[in-house]
Amino acid sequence: MRKKLCYREAQILIKKHLVTSASEYRDFRNSDEDLKSKLPYQPMVFYKEDWKGWDDFTSFKNKELDIDIRMLQKIAEQLNIKTKADYNQAIKDNLIGSPISISKIKGFSNWSNFFHQSEYISFEDLLIFTRSLSLKSQMDWREWCKNNERPKDVPFNLRKIYYDDFTRVCFDHKYSFWKFIFVG
């Protein structure tokens, strides 16, 4: 039987693998027999002298991770990853540097959008397209979609897909999302 890592060594290991919560720790520990031998089943009991809570152990305060979601999408696309299970396996195989719980990454909304976002045109191309329509509001957009054939690579719900792009470009929030999309 292999000796368990000390608190600091375990902390470094789980931080390196972007483990951010108790459930992620459990999944990470159970993903490999070597990890099971190195990491205790109940770290709060095993490390009771050093234990100050999960935030301290994972070095993660309850906030979104500032990891580029688009970069992760491109990596997933290059690796031909199309499901959550394949994505999690790629993390375990160290093909992707991402937390197991991708929901903590800024810009992640759901797995469907994560895998299909590349179906849509880029934010820059969207601005060219929407501004060419001479629309002014979300209501105008809905009406336009009713009366015209929307291109397949332009989603109906623009805000859901492109809001993070908008906040990166227009971080002072001087404009509303819809005004920026249609007028600039």
N, C-alpha and C positions, 0 to 999 in steps of 0.2 A: 504494500500500500504506500502510495506516494504521500509525502508531507504536503499539507495545505500551504498556500501562499500566505505570507503575513499580510496584515491589513493594507499597508502601503503598496505592496506588490500587486495585490488583488485590485486595488483602486486604480493603479496605473494600467493594468491589463483591461479592465472594463472600460476605462476612459478611452483607451486606444481603439476599442471596438465600438465606441459611441453608444454604450449601454446607458440608458437614461432613467430607468425605472425598475421597480421590483419585478414586474412581469417580464421585462426585457432581460433582466439578470437571469431569471429562471430559464427562459428560452435559450439564452446564450450558453449558460452552464450545461443545459441538457443537450446541446447540439453536438457535443463531442465528448468521448470518454475521457480524454486527457484533461479537458476542462472540468469534468466532474471530479476527477482526482485532485485537481489543483484548488478548486473553489468550493467553499462549504455550502451545504444545502440551505442553511439558515445563517447568513452572515451576521445578522443582528445578535444572534446567540453566540456564534463562534468568536466574533470579534467584540464581545460585550464591553471590554475595557476601552476600546477605541471608538465604538459605535456612537455616532452623533446623528444618525438618520440617513435616509436614502439620498437626499440632496448632497450631503457631505460625501457619502461613499461613492456616488456616481460623478461628483463634481459638477452636478447639473442643477441649476435652479429652474423652477417651473416656468419656462419660457420657450418660445419658438427657437429652433436652431437656425442659424444664419448660414445655410448651405444652399448653393445654387441649384434649385429644383430643375431648371432647364438643362444644366450640365448632367444631372442624374438621369434625366429623360434621354438625353443623347447617348449616354453610356448604355442605358438599358436597350435602346434601339440598336446600337452597334453590336451588342451581345445577343440580339434577337430575343430579348426577354419580353414575354407577353402576358405573364400572370404574376400575381402576388407571390405565389409559391416559388416560381422561378427567380423572382427578385430576391426573396429571402434566402434562397439557396446561393445566389451569387454573392450575397453579403457574407454568408458562412464560409464560402470558398475564397473570400478576400478579393473578389473581382470588382466589388463596388465598396467604396468607403462611405457608408451611410448607416444611420441607426436602424435597428430592426423596426422600430416604430416610426415609419416615415411620416406619419401624421403630425409629428412635432416640427417638421421642416416647413419654413415659411413658403407659402405658395402651393402647398399640397392641399387639394380639396377632396379628391377621392381617387381610387385606383383606375376607374374608367377614364377620367380626364388625364391622369398621369400617363397612361399607355396610348391614349388617342389624341393627345394634344398635338402631336406632329401632323395630324390630319388637317389641321387648320393653318391658314396663312400666318406669316409672322405679324407681329404687332405693327411694324413699320408698313408692311403691305396693306394691313387692315386700314390704317389711317389714310393711305392713298385712296383705297376703295371707298371707304365711308364718306370721306370729304368730297369725293367726286359726285356723290349723290345729291348734294345740296339739301341735306336734311338738318334739322335743328334739335330734335328731341327723341327720347325713347319712343314716344307715341308715334312720331313720324316714321321711325324705324319699323315699328310693328305694322303700321299701315303699308309701308313699302314692301315688307316681306309678304303681306297678304296679296298684294297686287303684282308682284314680280317674282321671277324665279331666282331665289337666293342661291349663289354658288355653293356647291357642296363643301368647299374648303373654308367657308365663312359660317360660323355657328350662329344660330338665332340668338342665344343668350350670350351676347358679347361681354357683358359685365362679368359673368362667371368665369369665362376663359381668359379675359385680358385685363382684369382689374389689377393684378399684381404688376403687370407691365406699366399700366397707367401710374400706379403709385411710385414706381421707380423713376419714371420720366417726370412726373408732375408732383414731386414730393411736398411741395408747399401747399397743395390742395387749394390753389387759387381758383381752379376751375372745377366744375363738376365732371364726373366721368363722361356723361353723355355729351356735354358741350365740347369737351376736349376731343372726343371721338369724331364728332361731326363738323366742328368748326375750327378747333385748334386754339 
